[in-house]
Structures are given as structure tokens and as C-alpha cells.
Amino acid sequence: MEKKGIKALLALLAGIGVLQAAGVGESHYRHLISTSIYSANNLYLQTGWYDMDGDGVGSEPEMNNANFVGSYYFGRIGDTWRPFVLGGFGFTKIKQDDLELDSSYIKAGGGINYNPTPNVGVVLGASGLWLSTDGSYDGNDLSMVPYFDADSDTALYDLFGGVNLHTEYNGYKPYFDLTAHYLRIDYDFGLSDTDGWSTDMSAGVYTPTLTQWMDLPVRAHLFVAGSFLSDGLSDDILFDSHYSAGASLLWKIGPALPIDAFRNTELAFNLQGTTGDDGLRGWKASVSFSIAKF
């Protein structure tokens, strides 16, 4: 009886160990995949290289992403109501020790831009982002295998609203943006969803025309920005906040396009640095298209 009791106790302890190990694998998967899909969606944390502190499992993860996104505002600059659409696609990779997550995604959405005065804009919109991930794991931790040595699909849904204040002085156009996002992340493997709030703030200035390139005007854009995550999101994402500063050259190619609706199109060449809590740091260099808002 005594030996049977010892064996039963050992079996119970082994079972608890297996459950705890499975919990480690699930939690680690949620952290890495949430960070990956959030970085693909967020306006100021895109297209570049980043590293950050981990969650105590393995070394610091490294993340690379490349995004090809754009937006189109209908109507003319100064119109009271301007519907818009947004969308794009991209790629994200996270590497850490013996695991690698290679992801591709598509994004689509839209909304309405309301301008009650020439210097105030209000925006309401929604978007969806669908991430397909090819996982690879070469380690010996069995709790990681079901999540990282497999393919998975993740979705992020974003409801957002914000206000933009802008003015003009001697050709310079300073602005301030405040946007709140309600985000929900839907995981694969039957894992429970995560939701919460992200708040974005940014301030910057557009310069007057600085030069001409191929007889088309070029201006600059300088900005600083910060994003702050609620507890619901930061429990899964590997940082709670991040800050960025950057500069862009905006080439107004619209006048050279044959479609009048695209006359305010600008091709932007962007350079940006990012830092944040929990060891987050990185940079981005990117190219993007947009229809000027003001």
C-alpha cells in the first residue's frame, strides 16, 4: 500500500509538471504571436528590425517586419466628409533560440473623416488583419512543439476613433493626433481571445515645398509619437508602451498621374527610430503611398 501511494504521488506530480510545461508553451506562444500581429497593425511600429526583453523563456527575441500599406481619402482636401479606405499586406519574422515564426498577412478597412472646421478632423473606422504563420522549432521542450512547430492563423480586429488638430503658419503645417483603438486578437489552437485598448498620440509638422524633383514638389514631415497599451493587451504583448521619432520626404507624384482623383497622392520615404519599455528598441526604413489629408 505504501509503495502504491508513493507511485500515485509521483504520477500526480508528473501530471502537474506536464500541465505546467504546457502552460509555459501556450503563454510563450501568445506573447510572441501577439507581439508579431500587433506590430503589423500598429501605425508607428512597422517595417524594420526590433529586439525586446523576453518573458523569461529563452533569450531576447528579435523581430523583423516589412509592410506594404496605403490609404485613400475620397473627395478633396477641405471637404467636410471624406470617406477613406486602407489596406495592404506584409511579412513578419520572430526568431528566438531554437524557434522561428515566419508570418504573412493582409489588412483591409476603412472609415469616415469628418472635418467640422478647416483645422479639426475627426476619424472613425475599423480594420481587420489576418496573419498566417509557419512555425519552426528545433528545441527539446515538448511544451513548445504544439504551438511553434506548426502552422497557425491569427486575426486582429481594430475599431478606432480619433481627433486631429492642425493649422498652417508661413507654409508650415503643425498637427496633433490622438487615436484610441479597441483591439481583439483571435488565436489559433482554441486559445482564448485577448482584447484591450491602445492609445496613440503623435505631433509633427509638414514643411512647405523644399525642392522639386522631376518638376514635382517635395516636402518633409517630422514627427514624434507614443503608444500605450492597456493591461488586457500588455499581458500578452512583450511591451506596454513605445515611443518613436522620425522624418519623411514626401514627393507629390499625383499631378503626374492620369487619374484626377489621385492628384494629392504623395510617395513617402520614411526613416524612424523606436524605443519602449521592457527593452524594446529598433528602427524602420520604408516607402509608402498616401492621399494627403491636409
Order of alpha helices (4+ residues) and beta strands (2+ residues): alpha-beta-beta-beta-beta-beta-alpha-beta-beta-beta-beta-beta-alpha-beta-beta-beta
